[in-house]
Amino acid sequence: MRHLVKGRKLRRTTAHRQALLRNLVTSFIEKERIQTTLAKAKETRPLAEKMITLAKKNTLHTRRQALAVLTKESAVTKLFAEIGPRFSERPGGYTRIVKTGLRVGDGSQMALLELIGSEFKKKEKKKKDKDKKAKKA
């Protein structure tokens, strides 16, 4: 029986798994969207939601708790300055997992983990190509 056994081991030792999840959450906070395997996304989601809930309180104690998990101070700063206030009225459910298909190399199910409200914005094309053509003419 699997009573009280939750989470996925992801074929890693405990220390390796914790480091992996800390790095994934840090990247997620910095970029607001990451592409990873479905299993890793499902394991990262609860940790990311806890970090956002800490950021909503915005005290010295919660900032230190977040710093204990996140690996970069810049991610903690962004979490408390931008992401926490953005979700101050929302009671939970700050992230979404979107399945994106299978990975070419090994067929693993891939997924996109993103913050609610950070929809995809296409990057604008650089104007350098047009400028070069205008200078040549």
Order of alpha helices (4+ residues) and beta strands (2+ residues): alpha-beta-alpha-alpha-alpha-beta-beta-alpha
